[in-house]
């Protein structure tokens, strides 16, 4: 029987750090100014270890053999190969799945956001079911052409809160740093559909990065930087390390975060060499965009294990999507599964009102119903915060079911997860107990 492997950096193609290990400058008691990107990293030669062998999930293995028969297991499990072979047009997509009329029209006409799906993620899509949850999330539909009332290109007004290109400074002590407009796979409900996938004004050029770093360095109130985009983990190890090293040199920064969907759509990217880079810049947190329990494959499990074993705390963020994950049982499976992958559910987002998103958005009551169906019915670790990122730049606003019913005298009337009422003797603030 064939053994299918997920290879580490030893199997990466020419141009990567094959057979090499980046020097950890701090282990050498030395933290230099990061080398210019054009010079590349410093290397120490080492003997290439044996590849890590695991089994591919059967669905993906059968898909590879059917649609990419010339691709070896080693090639398939190389993230550079995954990027080079993304599905980006109707002709190739139609070879892999039976397109519905609505899908075919959307792909052939083209939408504001381009089509791109990694072969790995395409292997998880149901070929004959247009309503399949993962398929609906990444395959364009003609419904994207319908713009409803209240939908806007930049509903969160990130550009209004952008003092320099790529920086969004909305909260007092933290900034969003958009470092690339590129993703390996484009989600059709993306809040930044206005900018991702385009070739105009790329966010990853050196000049913009320098402007962003200078802004952060010049504002000592900033203690936390979230790298996003696009997807920062589509950057090469060398560019990502250059960026992290520069940010780590800012004395008032206390932590770095990365927002990514790579472990779900291209888990092959989480190589041992990438993990070695990331673990040099603790405290570093990673938040993974996860949509549905069918994304929780052995490949994603290995990616999360590598990150967690490197001491990187993992969280998740999930967008609530109509007909995809908008029921209690699906969400419970997802959140429990994430905990098995050592990922703490963090946010459940109400879908942002970008143009053409009405077929994805649910009533607020649906999100509250899901939180009510999780709270008390499963571990609190599996209950994310349900939030609306308020249109107009209001920031994240948490929403909760009505657990506080009211007050009778000095007692609070509370409703528990089973709907039963309980009293709590509230402490009334008086001059005697004021401290």
N, C-alpha and C positions, 0 to 999 in steps of 0.2 A: 504494500500500500504506500502511495506517495506521501512523503512528509512535507507539509507546507509550513513555511517559516515566516516569521516577522523578523527581518534582519535589522541589526543596529547600524551605526554609522559605517561599519566595515563594509557594508554592501552598497553604500552610496556611490553614485557614478563619478567619473572624472570631474575634477573641479571642486569636489567637496573635500573634507578633511580626512580622506581615506588613510588609515594606518597612522593617524596622528592624534595628539592630545594637546588641547590648548593649555598653556601654562597658567596656573592659578597664581597670579602675581602677589596675592596676599599671603600665600603660603611661603613665598620668597621674601616676606617682610618688606614688600615694595609695591606701591600702587601708583604706576606712572600715568601720565596723561594718555588717554586712549589713542592708539595709532590711527592715522588717517585711514579711511575705508579703502582707499586705493592700494595701501601697502599690505592689507590682509593681516591675519593674526600671526602670532608667534607659535611655532610648533616644536614639540618634542617627539621624536620617532619612538614607536613602541611596536611590540609584536602584536599583530592583529589577533584578537581572541576569537574563539569559535562563535558562530552565530547562535542567538537564542532561538530555540525551536518551540513553536506552539502549533496547534491546529487552527487553521482558518475555520470560520463558521461555515457549515455545509452550503448554505445559500450562496455565499460569496464564492466559494470554491467552484461550485457548479456554474455560476455565472461567468467566472474567468475562463473556464475551460470551453464554454460555449461561444462567448463573444470576443475573447481575447486569447485564442488558442496559441498564438505565437509568444505570448508573454509568459516568461518563467515565473515561478513563485518568487524568486529573488527580485525580478523586475517589478512585479505587482506590489510587493511590499517595500518598494522604494518610493518615497514621497515625491521625488523629482519626476519619476515616471508617471505618477498619478496626476501631477500638474500638467505634464506635456500631453497627456491623453484625455484631458477633460472633455466632456460632451458639451458642445457649444452651438450646435445647429440642428435644425429640424431633421435633416437627412440622417445624421448619425443617431439622434434620439429615437427616430422611428424604427431603426434597426434593433433597438433594445427593448422598446415597449410599444404596445399598440396605442397610438395616439387617438384621443377622442377628437371630435370636430372642434370643440372649444380649445383644446390644447394645440391642435395643428394650426388653427387660425392665429392663435396668439404667438406661436413660435415663428411662423412664416412672416407675419406682419412685423414682428419685433415689438418689444415693449421698452419702457423707459429704462428698466434695468435689464442687463443682458442675461442670457441663459448660460450657466456653467454648473456642471455637476461632475464630481470626481467619479472615475469608474468604480471605486470602492462603494461610494454612496449609491450610485446607480444600481449596484448589485442588491441593494436592500429594497428597491422599489418593486411593487407588484406590477407585472407586465400587462395584465389585462383588467386592471381595476383603477379607473381614473379617480375614484374616491379614496384610494389608499392614503392614509395619513401622511406618510413620508413623501409620497409622490405629489400630493397637493401642496406641500410646503416648498418644493423646489422646481416643479414643472409649471411654466407659465400657463395662465388661463385667460381667455378673452375677457373675463370679468374684471381683469386689471385695467381695462380700458374705460370702465365706468367710474367716473369721479362723483362722489356723493357730497352732500352738504357738510361743511366742517372739515373736509380733508385738505391738507396743505403739504407742499413739498418739504417744509421744515417745521412741522407742527410744534416741536419743542423749542423752537427759536434758538437753536445752538449757535447759529451764525451771529445773532445779536450779542451773545455772550462770549464771542471769540475776539479777544484783544489782539492776537496775532494768528496767522494761519495755522490751523491744526490744534490750537488750544481752545478749550471751552472752560471758562472759569465762572461757574455758577454758584458753587458753595464756598463758604469762607476759607476752608483750610485744605481744599483739594481741587485738582483740575483733571479734566479729560484731555488726553494727548492723542489725537488722531494721527497715527504714524504711517498709515497706508490706506489706499482706497481699494485694495485687492483682497478678494476672498477666494478660497479654493472652490467653494460652492456658494451660490447666491440664493438666500432665502427670499421668497416672493413677498414677504410682509416686512422686509427690513426697514427700520426707521430711517436709515440713511440711504434709501434707494435713489435719492437725488444725486448722490456723489459716488457710490461704490461702482466699480467696474468700468468707469469712464477713463478716458485718456487725458482729459483736460486737467491741468494743474495737479499733477500727482503729489500726494502728501508725503511720499517717502524720499523726496530729494533732499540733499544735504543742507541746502540753504534754509528750507523750512524747518528741518530738525534743529538747526542751530538757533533759529529765531525762537522756537518753542522752548529749548533748554535755557536760553538767555532770559526769557520771560519768567520761567520757574525760578531760576537762580536769583532774579531780581525781586522776588516776592517772598520774603521770609515767613509769611503767614501760611504758605503752602507746605503741608507736611506729607501729602499723599498724592501720588500720580497714578492714574489709571490709563494704561496703554490700550488703545482700541483702534478702530478704523471703519472698514476693512478688518482684516485679521492679522494681528502682529506676528502670529506664529507661522505665517507664510513667508516672512523674511528669512534670509539665510542666517545660519548661526553667527557668522561674522558680523553682519549688520546689526543683528539683535544684541550681540554682546557689546558692540561699540556704543549703542544707545543706552543700554543698561549701565555700562561703566561710566558714561558721562553723567547720567542722572545720579548715580551713587556718589559722585563727587560733590553734589550739592549738599552743603552741611546741614541745612534745615529739613531735608527730606527724611521722614521716618519710615516710610514703607512704599513699595511699588506693587502695582497690581496689573494683571494682564487679562483682558477679556477676549475669549476665543471660542470658536466652534470646531476647531481643528480636531480635537479628540473624538468628536462624533462623526465628522465627515471625511477626515483624512488622518486616522490614528497613526498611520505609518510615519507621520512627521515627528512623533515623539520618540526620537532616537536617543540612545545613551549619550551621544555627543551633545545634543540639545540640552538634555537634563543636566549634564556637567556644567554647561554655560549657566543655566538658570540658577542652580544651587549656589553659585558664587555670589548671588546678590540678595541673600536673605536680609531682612524679612520681605519675601516676595509671595504674593497670593495670586492664584489663578481662578477665575470664574468661567465656567464652561456653559455655553449656550446649548441646552438640550431640549428637545421638543416632544419626544414620544418614547415609550419603553422599547420599541423595536430598534432604537439606536443603541441599546445597551448590549453590544456584541462582545465576543471574546477579544476582538481587536481593540475596542474602546476600553475594555477592562485592563488590558496590558498597558495601554497608554496612561490611564489613570494611576495604575500601580507604580509605574516608573516615576511619575511626578510625585505621588504621595510618599514613596520610599525615599525620595530626595528631600523630604521634609517640607514640601510645598503644600500649604493648606489649600484645599480645593472646595469651591462652592459652585452652585449652579444657578442659572437664570433661565426661566421658561416663559415663553409668550403664550398666553391663553388664546387658542385658535378654534374657531367654530368648525365642528365636524372633524377635528384632528385630535384634540386632547381635552375637550370641554365637558368631561364627565368625571365624577368622583373616582370610579374604579380605575380609569386610565391614569389619572393623576396619582392615585395611590400606588399603583404599580411602578410608575416612573420614579416617584420620590423614594419609595422603599428600595428600588433597584439602585438608585444613585448612592444611597447609604452603603449598599453592598460594595460599591465601587470606591468607597471612602470619599464621597463627594457630599457635602452638606447642602441641601436645598436652601437657597438664599432668597431669590425673588421669583414671584409669579407676576408677570407683567400683563396689564391690560394692553391689548394690541393698539399701537399708536395709529392715529387717523392720517396715514399717508394716502396720496391719491391712488384709487383703485383697491382699497383695502376693505371695503364694506363686507365682502363675502368671507373675510377672516374674522371680523370683530363680533364679539358676543355682548349681550347685555351685561351690565355690572352685576346684576342679580346672579348670573351664572358663576362668576368668580367667587362671590360670597357663599354661594351654595357649595362650591368645591372646598373652600376653607372650612366651612362648617362640617363638611363630610370627612375632613382630615383631622381636625382638632378633637382630641379625646378618643378618636377611633383608631389612631395609630400613634407611634412615638412622636413627641414634640420635635425631635430632630428632623422628622420628615415633613414638617409643616413650614412652607416658605412664607415670607411676607408678601401679601397681595398688595400691589401698588399700581397707581396710575401715575405715569410721568405726565404732569399736567401740561396741556397745550398752552402755549404762550410763555413757556419758560418757567413755570411754577415749581419745577422739581418734582421729586417722587413724593406722593401722598399715600400713606398706608390706609387700607380699608379693612374693616373687621365686621363680622356679623354682630348683631345686637346682643351682647352678653349682659350688659348693664340695662336692666328693665326700668329701674326708677328708684325712688326712695320713699320709705314710710317712717316718719319720725327721724330717729338717728340711724335707722337701719337702711343699708343698701339692699335692693332686691336684685339678685343675680340669676341668670339662666345658664345651666351647665350644658355640656355637649349632648345630653339626652333630652333636653328641653325642660328639665325639672327646675323649679324655683327654689332658691336658698336665700337666707338672710345673712348679712354680715354687719356686725355692730361697728359702725364707722366711728372714728375718732374725731370729735368735733373740736376744731381749733379754738382755744380760749386763751386768755392772758395767763392762766395758770399753767397750761402745758406748752406754751410757746417757748422755744429755745432759740 
